[in-house]
Amino acid sequence: MDEIITWLLNYAFEHSIGVVTTTDLSPDIPSTAFAAERKILINLKWRNPAEIPFSIAHEIGHILNGDDGKFMLTSVAHSKAEHDANIVAFQILREWAESHDVDVSEPYLFMSCFAIPCKLSDQVAEDFTRYTTEE
């Protein structure tokens, strides 16, 4: 887990995104993106530690997409900004998997590997269809 988190934090730095990590927050407070400041706050005490890599990638997605405002992974889940941040997160996580020879060749493996919430299964399947037709 430390390896992917380190890789994701380096990815953020390489894209001029400031990162603050903390263990001082409640496990119920999600990680957050502060778009105007190009900064993300990562709660390393999140209630489901396996979800932290997806959360980091998702918050990076908000910044890379140029979203305006403050975003949390639990924000309005069906908004366009959340949907688009998920798409970027999937791309970032797929890049990590490919560079580390991790098999995420089908949606279930991908979701399992990165503890992506089940409520996003349709979006992951849609992204996989788009990704496999682009190759």
Backbone as numpy.savetxt, mean C-alpha at the origin, in Angstrom:
# Nx Ny Nz CAx CAy CAz Cx Cy Cz
9.33 -9.81 7.14 8.50 -8.61 7.14 9.37 -7.35 7.14
10.46 -7.35 7.91 11.33 -6.18 7.96 11.90 -5.86 6.58
12.20 -6.89 5.79 12.80 -6.68 4.47 11.87 -5.88 3.56
10.62 -6.26 3.51 9.70 -5.55 2.62 9.40 -4.14 3.15
9.29 -3.99 4.45 9.05 -2.66 5.00 10.22 -1.75 4.68
11.44 -2.23 4.85 12.62 -1.44 4.52 12.61 -1.07 3.05
12.29 -2.03 2.18 12.25 -1.78 0.74 11.21 -0.70 0.42
10.03 -0.80 1.03 8.97 0.18 0.78 9.35 1.57 1.28
9.98 1.64 2.43 10.39 2.95 2.94 11.46 3.56 2.04
12.37 2.74 1.55 13.36 3.24 0.59 12.68 3.69 -0.70
11.67 2.96 -1.14 10.90 3.34 -2.33 10.30 4.72 -2.12
9.74 4.96 -0.95 9.17 6.28 -0.65 10.25 7.35 -0.71
11.38 7.12 -0.07 12.46 8.11 -0.09 12.93 8.39 -1.51
13.04 7.35 -2.33 13.48 7.51 -3.72 12.49 8.35 -4.54
11.25 8.43 -4.07 10.22 9.21 -4.76 9.91 10.51 -4.00
10.87 10.95 -3.19 10.76 12.21 -2.44 9.54 12.28 -1.55
9.25 11.16 -0.91 8.13 11.09 0.04 8.72 10.95 1.43
8.37 11.89 2.30 8.82 11.81 3.68 8.06 10.73 4.42
8.75 10.07 5.33 8.14 8.97 6.08 8.38 9.18 7.57
7.31 9.05 8.33 7.41 9.02 9.79 6.85 7.69 10.22
7.64 6.91 10.94 7.14 5.65 11.49 7.02 5.82 13.00
6.02 5.17 13.56 5.82 5.30 15.00 5.26 4.01 15.58
5.60 3.80 16.84 5.00 2.72 17.62 4.21 3.32 18.79
4.00 4.62 18.75 3.33 5.32 19.85 1.82 5.45 19.69
1.28 5.00 18.57 -0.16 5.13 18.33 -0.89 3.86 18.75
-2.17 4.01 18.96 -3.04 2.88 19.25 -3.07 1.95 18.03
-3.23 0.64 18.25 -3.32 -0.29 17.13 -4.53 -0.05 16.23
-5.46 0.80 16.66 -6.65 1.08 15.86 -6.52 2.32 14.98
-5.39 3.02 15.08 -5.20 4.22 14.27 -4.44 3.82 13.00
-5.08 4.02 11.83 -4.44 3.60 10.58 -3.32 4.54 10.16
-2.46 4.03 9.31 -1.45 4.87 8.68 -2.15 5.91 7.83
-1.46 7.02 7.58 -2.09 8.17 6.93 -1.13 8.82 5.94
-1.68 9.36 4.87 -0.91 10.15 3.91 -1.30 11.61 4.06
-0.30 12.47 4.11 -0.51 13.91 4.14 -0.01 14.45 2.80
-0.92 14.54 1.85 -0.55 14.82 0.47 0.17 16.15 0.30
-0.32 17.20 0.92 0.28 18.53 0.73 1.73 18.56 1.20
2.04 17.77 2.21 3.39 17.73 2.75 4.25 16.65 2.11
3.65 15.83 1.20 4.33 14.67 0.60 4.96 13.82 1.71
4.11 13.48 2.69 4.59 12.75 3.85 3.58 11.66 4.21
4.09 10.53 4.68 3.21 9.47 5.18 3.59 9.15 6.62
2.58 8.81 7.39 2.75 8.40 8.78 2.37 6.93 8.84
3.30 6.10 9.29 3.08 4.65 9.34 3.00 4.19 10.78
1.86 3.61 11.14 1.65 3.06 12.48 2.18 1.63 12.51
3.35 1.46 13.09 3.97 0.13 13.16 3.34 -0.77 14.23
2.38 -0.22 14.99 1.64 -1.03 15.97 0.24 -1.38 15.46
0.01 -1.25 14.16 -1.29 -1.55 13.58 -1.78 -2.90 14.05
-3.07 -3.04 14.28 -3.66 -4.24 14.88 -3.38 -5.52 14.10
-3.16 -5.42 12.80 -2.79 -6.58 12.01 -1.44 -6.30 11.34
-0.35 -6.66 12.00 0.98 -6.33 11.48 1.23 -6.81 10.05
0.60 -7.90 9.64 0.80 -8.41 8.29 0.29 -7.43 7.23
-0.61 -6.53 7.59 -1.17 -5.56 6.65 -0.28 -4.32 6.47
0.75 -4.18 7.28 1.56 -2.96 7.24 2.19 -2.73 5.86
2.77 -3.73 5.20 3.34 -3.44 3.87 2.30 -2.90 2.88
1.11 -3.48 2.85 0.07 -2.96 1.95 -0.28 -1.53 2.33
-0.38 -1.27 3.62 -0.71 0.07 4.09 0.34 1.09 3.65
1.61 0.74 3.77 2.68 1.64 3.33 2.55 1.91 1.83
2.41 0.84 1.05 2.29 1.00 -0.40 1.07 1.84 -0.76
-0.02 1.63 -0.06 -1.25 2.39 -0.31 -1.05 3.88 -0.04
-0.42 4.20 1.08 -0.19 5.61 1.41 0.78 6.25 0.41
1.79 5.52 -0.02 2.68 6.00 -1.08 1.85 6.29 -2.33
0.89 5.43 -2.62 0.03 5.61 -3.78 -0.69 6.95 -3.77
-1.19 7.36 -2.60 -1.86 8.66 -2.51 -0.91 9.79 -2.92
0.32 9.73 -2.43 1.28 10.79 -2.74 1.63 10.77 -4.23
1.94 9.58 -4.76 2.31 9.49 -6.17 1.17 9.91 -7.10
-0.06 9.70 -6.66 -1.21 10.09 -7.47 -1.51 11.59 -7.37
-0.82 12.28 -6.46 -1.07 13.71 -6.30 -2.39 14.01 -5.64
-2.89 13.07 -4.85 -4.16 13.29 -4.16 -4.04 14.50 -3.24
-5.12 15.19 -3.06 -5.14 16.42 -2.28 -5.87 16.16 -0.97
-5.17 16.35 0.14 -5.81 16.18 1.43 -5.07 15.19 2.31
-5.78 14.69 3.30 -5.26 13.71 4.25 -6.04 12.42 4.04
-5.32 11.31 3.89 -5.97 10.04 3.58 -5.54 8.96 4.54
-6.50 8.14 4.96 -6.24 6.96 5.76 -6.79 5.77 5.00
-6.16 4.62 5.16 -6.61 3.42 4.45 -8.07 3.13 4.73
-8.56 3.55 5.89 -9.96 3.29 6.22 -10.88 4.41 5.76
-10.34 5.41 5.04 -11.19 6.47 4.50 -12.24 5.85 3.60
-13.13 6.66 3.10 -14.22 6.16 2.26 -13.65 5.17 1.25
-13.88 3.90 1.52 -13.22 2.83 0.79 -13.57 2.79 -0.68
-14.70 3.35 -1.04 -15.13 3.25 -2.43 -14.87 4.53 -3.22
-14.09 5.46 -2.64 -13.81 6.69 -3.36 -12.80 6.43 -4.47
-12.78 7.30 -5.45 -11.83 7.18 -6.55 -10.40 7.28 -6.04
-10.14 8.19 -5.11 -8.78 8.34 -4.57 -8.31 7.06 -3.89
-9.19 6.42 -3.12 -8.82 5.16 -2.45 -8.59 4.05 -3.48
-9.48 3.96 -4.45 -9.35 2.96 -5.52 -8.01 3.13 -6.23
-7.70 4.38 -6.62 -6.48 4.64 -7.37 -5.23 4.41 -6.52
-5.29 4.73 -5.22 -4.15 4.45 -4.32 -3.93 2.94 -4.21
-5.02 2.17 -4.20 -4.88 0.70 -4.17 -4.18 0.20 -5.43
-4.54 0.74 -6.58 -3.93 0.31 -7.85 -2.42 0.54 -7.80
-2.01 1.72 -7.34 -0.58 2.01 -7.23 0.07 1.06 -6.22
-0.61 0.82 -5.11 -0.07 -0.11 -4.10 0.13 -1.49 -4.70
-0.83 -1.97 -5.48 -0.68 -3.29 -6.11 0.55 -3.30 -7.02
0.75 -2.22 -7.78 1.90 -2.15 -8.68 3.21 -2.17 -7.90
3.27 -1.39 -6.83 4.49 -1.34 -6.01 4.77 -2.71 -5.40
3.75 -3.35 -4.85 3.95 -4.66 -4.22 4.32 -5.72 -5.25
3.76 -5.63 -6.43 4.12 -6.57 -7.50 5.59 -6.37 -7.89
6.03 -5.11 -7.93 7.44 -4.82 -8.24 8.36 -5.46 -7.19
7.99 -5.32 -5.91 8.79 -5.94 -4.85 8.82 -7.46 -5.04
7.67 -8.05 -5.28 7.58 -9.51 -5.42 8.45 -9.99 -6.58
8.36 -9.30 -7.71 9.16 -9.70 -8.87 10.64 -9.57 -8.61
11.05 -8.53 -7.89 12.48 -8.33 -7.61 13.00 -9.28 -6.53
12.11 -9.96 -5.84 12.50 -10.90 -4.78 12.06 -12.33 -5.08
11.70 -12.60 -6.33 11.29 -13.94 -6.77 10.20 -14.55 -5.89
9.22 -13.73 -5.55 8.08 -14.20 -4.77 6.92 -14.43 -5.74
6.36 -15.61 -5.71 5.27 -15.97 -6.63 3.96 -15.34 -6.19
3.51 -14.38 -6.95 2.19 -13.76 -6.74 1.46 -13.76 -8.07
1.52 -14.89 -8.74 1.04 -15.00 -10.12 -0.48 -15.08 -10.26
-1.18 -15.16 -9.17 -2.64 -15.14 -9.25 -3.19 -14.37 -8.06
-4.39 -13.83 -8.18 -4.92 -12.92 -7.17 -4.89 -13.45 -5.73
-5.25 -14.71 -5.53 -5.27 -15.23 -4.15 -3.87 -15.22 -3.54
-2.87 -15.66 -4.30 -1.49 -15.64 -3.80 -1.06 -14.22 -3.46
-1.39 -13.29 -4.34 -1.03 -11.89 -4.14 -1.66 -11.36 -2.85
-2.95 -11.58 -2.69 -3.64 -11.09 -1.51 -3.11 -11.74 -0.24
-2.84 -13.01 -0.31 -2.33 -13.73 0.85 -0.93 -13.25 1.23
-0.08 -13.08 0.25 1.29 -12.65 0.49 1.35 -11.31 1.20
0.47 -10.38 0.84 0.53 -9.02 1.36 -0.62 -8.68 2.31
-1.37 -9.69 2.75 -2.47 -9.49 3.70 -3.41 -8.37 3.24
-3.73 -8.40 1.96 -4.66 -7.42 1.41 -6.07 -7.81 1.86
-6.81 -6.87 2.43 -8.14 -7.19 2.96 -9.06 -7.82 1.91
-9.85 -8.78 2.34 -10.78 -9.50 1.45 -11.73 -8.56 0.72
-12.09 -7.45 1.34 -13.02 -6.51 0.71 -12.46 -5.94 -0.59
-11.15 -6.13 -0.83 -10.53 -5.62 -2.05 -10.34 -6.71 -3.11
-10.93 -7.88 -2.89 -10.70 -9.01 -3.81 -11.16 -8.69 -5.23
-12.28 -8.00 -5.40 -12.73 -7.65 -6.75 -11.75 -6.69 -7.42
-11.25 -5.75 -6.65 -10.29 -4.80 -7.21 -8.98 -5.49 -7.57
-8.52 -6.41 -6.75 -7.30 -7.16 -7.06 -7.51 -7.98 -8.33
-8.64 -8.65 -8.44 -8.93 -9.46 -9.64 -8.97 -8.57 -10.88
-9.59 -7.41 -10.78 -9.65 -6.46 -11.90 -8.24 -6.01 -12.29
-7.42 -5.70 -11.28 -6.05 -5.27 -11.54 -5.23 -6.38 -12.19
-5.43 -7.61 -11.74 -4.71 -8.75 -12.33 -5.09 -8.94 -13.78
-6.36 -8.78 -14.09 -6.80 -8.91 -15.47 -6.12 -7.85 -16.34
-6.10 -6.63 -15.85 -5.46 -5.53 -16.58 -3.95 -5.78 -16.71
-3.31 -6.20 -15.63 -1.86 -6.43 -15.62 -1.47 -7.55 -16.56
-2.20 -8.65 -16.55 -1.84 -9.79 -17.41 -2.11 -9.53 -18.89
-3.07 -8.66 -19.20 -3.31 -8.33 -20.60 -2.31 -7.31 -21.12
-1.66 -6.54 -20.21 -0.65 -5.57 -20.63 0.68 -6.24 -20.95
0.93 -7.40 -20.38 2.23 -8.06 -20.57 2.44 -8.57 -21.96
